[in-house]
Amino acid sequence: MSWISAIPVVGDLIKGASDIIKEVVVDKDKQNEIIGNLKKIEQTVYMSELQTKTIPWVDALHKMGRQILNFLNIIAVVTLIALDVTIDQNIALLLGGPNIAYQLIKGKNK
């Protein structure tokens, strides 16, 4: 599985292209050739991703993203309560917004 399929839009695009090819192209040999080419492209992108040099602390931050957001959220709520600030709908949206954005970017069920 490559990072392409981890991105919901691009992964769905490749899967959708394969489904369309299966429906539209009648010749099975041609169909298999086109789908094979799509898989080769996906494998090439995956291999280039594996060979990409990374910065360890950036990877660690990325992997800790949800935990960092939740920790900051807890600190913000405790601070607001300590300052006797009423948490209304607008503040709740500001507090929950980063986690919602993270989930949308990360994708479903990840």
C-alpha positions as CSV (number, residue, x, y, z in Angstrom):
1,M,0.0,0.0,0.0
2,S,1.4,3.3,-1.0
3,W,0.9,6.8,0.4
4,I,-1.3,7.5,-2.6
5,S,-4.0,5.2,-1.3
6,A,-3.5,6.8,2.1
7,I,-4.7,10.1,0.6
8,P,-8.5,9.7,0.3
9,V,-9.0,11.7,-2.9
10,V,-6.0,10.3,-4.9
11,G,-6.5,6.8,-3.6
12,D,-10.1,6.9,-4.6
13,L,-9.1,8.4,-8.0
14,I,-6.8,5.4,-8.8
15,K,-9.4,2.9,-7.5
16,G,-12.1,4.7,-9.5
17,A,-9.9,4.7,-12.7
18,S,-9.4,0.9,-12.3
19,D,-13.1,0.4,-11.9
20,I,-13.9,2.6,-15.0
21,I,-11.3,0.7,-17.0
22,K,-12.9,-2.6,-16.0
23,E,-16.3,-1.3,-17.2
24,V,-15.3,0.5,-20.4
25,V,-12.4,-1.6,-21.9
26,V,-13.9,-4.7,-23.3
27,D,-10.7,-6.4,-24.4
28,K,-9.4,-8.3,-21.3
29,D,-5.7,-8.1,-22.5
30,K,-5.9,-4.4,-23.0
31,Q,-7.7,-4.0,-19.7
32,N,-5.1,-6.0,-17.8
33,E,-2.3,-4.0,-19.5
34,I,-3.8,-0.6,-18.5
35,I,-4.5,-1.7,-14.9
36,G,-0.9,-3.2,-14.8
37,N,0.4,0.2,-15.8
38,L,-1.6,1.9,-13.1
39,K,-0.1,-0.5,-10.5
40,K,3.4,0.1,-11.9
41,I,2.9,3.9,-11.4
42,E,1.6,3.3,-7.9
43,Q,4.6,1.1,-7.1
44,T,7.0,3.6,-8.5
45,V,5.6,6.4,-6.4
46,Y,5.7,4.1,-3.3
47,M,9.4,3.2,-4.0
48,S,10.3,6.8,-4.4
49,E,8.5,7.6,-1.1
50,L,10.5,4.9,0.6
51,Q,13.8,6.4,-0.7
52,T,12.9,9.9,0.3
53,K,15.1,11.2,3.1
54,T,13.2,12.4,6.2
55,I,13.9,14.5,9.2
56,P,13.5,12.4,12.3
57,W,11.9,15.0,14.6
58,V,9.4,16.0,11.9
59,D,8.4,12.4,11.5
60,A,8.0,12.1,15.3
61,L,5.9,15.3,15.4
62,H,3.7,13.9,12.6
63,K,3.2,10.6,14.4
64,M,2.4,12.4,17.6
65,G,0.0,14.8,15.9
66,R,-3.3,13.7,17.5
67,Q,-1.7,13.3,20.9
68,I,-0.2,16.8,20.8
69,L,-3.5,18.3,19.7
70,N,-5.3,16.5,22.5
71,F,-2.7,17.6,25.1
72,L,-2.9,21.2,24.0
73,N,-6.7,20.9,24.1
74,I,-6.7,19.7,27.7
75,I,-4.3,22.5,28.7
76,A,-6.6,25.1,27.0
77,V,-9.7,23.7,28.7
78,V,-8.1,23.6,32.1
79,T,-6.7,27.2,31.6
80,L,-10.2,28.4,30.6
81,I,-11.8,26.8,33.6
82,A,-9.1,28.2,35.9
83,L,-9.7,31.7,34.5
84,D,-13.5,31.2,35.0
85,V,-14.3,31.6,31.3
86,T,-17.5,30.1,30.1
87,I,-17.0,27.6,27.3
88,D,-19.7,28.5,24.8
89,Q,-20.3,27.1,21.3
90,N,-17.7,29.4,19.7
91,I,-15.0,28.5,22.1
92,A,-15.9,24.8,21.8
93,L,-15.6,25.0,18.0
94,L,-12.2,26.7,18.4
95,L,-11.1,23.9,20.8
96,G,-12.4,21.1,18.6
97,G,-11.5,22.6,15.2
98,P,-7.9,21.3,15.0
99,N,-8.9,17.8,15.8
100,I,-11.7,17.9,13.3
101,A,-9.3,19.2,10.6
102,Y,-6.7,16.6,11.5
103,Q,-9.3,13.8,11.1
104,L,-10.4,15.2,7.7
105,I,-6.8,15.4,6.5
106,K,-5.8,12.0,7.9
107,G,-8.8,10.3,6.4
108,K,-11.6,8.0,7.5
109,N,-10.8,5.2,10.1
110,K,-7.1,6.1,10.4
